[in-house]
Amino acid sequence: MRVTAKICGLSTPETLDAAIRGGASHIGLNFYAPSPRYVSFALAERLAARVPGHVARVGIFVDPDDDLLDRAIAAGQLDVIQLHGATPSRTAAIRTRFARETWAAIAVKTRTDLDGARAYATAADRLLYDAKTPAGAALPGGMGVRFDWALLDGFRHPLPWALSGGLDLTNVTAAIRQTRATLVDVSSGVETAAGVKDVDKITAFLKALAA
Ligand SMILES: O=C(O)c1ccccc1N[C@@H]1O[C@H](COP(=O)(O)O)[C@@H](O)[C@H]1O
């Protein structure tokens, strides 16, 4: 079973290049202003220009308006829109309007949260199961929180999916073995501090997938 990875929240050429060199299938550019991984349109444009055609550029958004999406898609040459906090109807509208592969992030803590994924079956192209961050947390993702992967046991996925939330070098192999994920997504697990990606951590994480 081949497993691919999205390295999310990249904001420097060095770490972006490490993700590409290491074989990431997707790279993520974060357009949520409160995030420590936020990239301006100008930076997104410079980073996107370094990404070869076989690597998909994913934009991360939290309930974005159309203007932000317009500008970010152009700047980041985005192939994929990753939505946090968007309702199924808004997700479907974005997918139709922008004609991009669209991922719905599902914030998971309980089986009921997971069941909520079904509402996106005709709205999105892929589900990103991510851990629900604590009430009052500054961000809806990117906080290194993981959910109980056993919740995925026997779940009938309504769409292709990816596993996210608190993954790192120490747990990604077990996560794949347990969930049978074929696409994993990591952000804080390849950082030395919030928003500071690390070339060696990115390289080691991607190497673990190839082993
Ligand atoms: O990373 C962020 O700052 C962020 C902000 C707003 C929404 C999502 C965000 N990150 C996404 O969260 C998941 C998991 O991150 P982690 O590996 O647990 O740190 C990942 O998909 C990021 O795209």
The ligand as an SDF file (V2000), in Angstrom:
LIG
                    3D

 23 24  0  0  0  0  0  0  0  0999 V2000
   -1.8080   24.9000   10.8090 O   0  0  0  0  0  0  0  0  0  0  0  0
   -2.5580   25.8280   11.0840 C   0  0  0  0  0  0  0  0  0  0  0  0
   -2.1440   26.8660   11.6280 O   0  0  0  0  0  0  0  0  0  0  0  0
   -4.0180   25.7240   10.7720 C   0  0  0  0  0  0  0  0  0  0  0  0
   -4.8070   26.8300   10.9470 C   0  0  0  0  0  0  0  0  0  0  0  0
   -6.1550   26.7750   10.6480 C   0  0  0  0  0  0  0  0  0  0  0  0
   -6.7090   25.6100   10.1520 C   0  0  0  0  0  0  0  0  0  0  0  0
   -5.9110   24.5000    9.9700 C   0  0  0  0  0  0  0  0  0  0  0  0
   -4.5810   24.5350   10.2620 C   0  0  0  0  0  0  0  0  0  0  0  0
   -3.7610   23.4430   10.0960 N   0  0  0  0  0  0  0  0  0  0  0  0
   -4.1900   22.1670    9.6650 C   0  0  0  0  0  0  0  0  0  0  0  0
   -4.3690   21.3160   10.7810 O   0  0  0  0  0  0  0  0  0  0  0  0
   -4.0630   19.9990   10.3950 C   0  0  0  0  0  0  0  0  0  0  0  0
   -3.2910   19.2590   11.4690 C   0  0  0  0  0  0  0  0  0  0  0  0
   -2.2010   19.9480   11.9220 O   0  0  0  0  0  0  0  0  0  0  0  0
   -1.1650   19.2620   12.9350 P   0  0  0  0  0  0  0  0  0  0  0  0
   -0.3600   18.2740   12.1350 O   0  0  0  0  0  0  0  0  0  0  0  0
   -1.9360   18.6170   14.0170 O   0  0  0  0  0  0  0  0  0  0  0  0
   -0.3280   20.3770   13.4190 O   0  0  0  0  0  0  0  0  0  0  0  0
   -3.3440   20.0950    9.0710 C   0  0  0  0  0  0  0  0  0  0  0  0
   -4.2460   19.6780    8.0820 O   0  0  0  0  0  0  0  0  0  0  0  0
   -3.1440   21.5290    8.8210 C   0  0  0  0  0  0  0  0  0  0  0  0
   -3.4530   21.7960    7.4910 O   0  0  0  0  0  0  0  0  0  0  0  0
  1  2  2  0
  2  3  1  0
  2  4  1  0
  4  5  1  0
  4  9  2  0
  5  6  2  0
  6  7  1  0
  7  8  2  0
  8  9  1  0
  9 10  1  0
 10 11  1  0
 11 12  1  0
 11 22  1  0
 12 13  1  0
 13 14  1  0
 13 20  1  0
 14 15  1  0
 15 16  1  0
 16 17  2  0
 16 18  1  0
 16 19  1  0
 20 21  1  0
 20 22  1  0
 22 23  1  0
M  END
$$$$
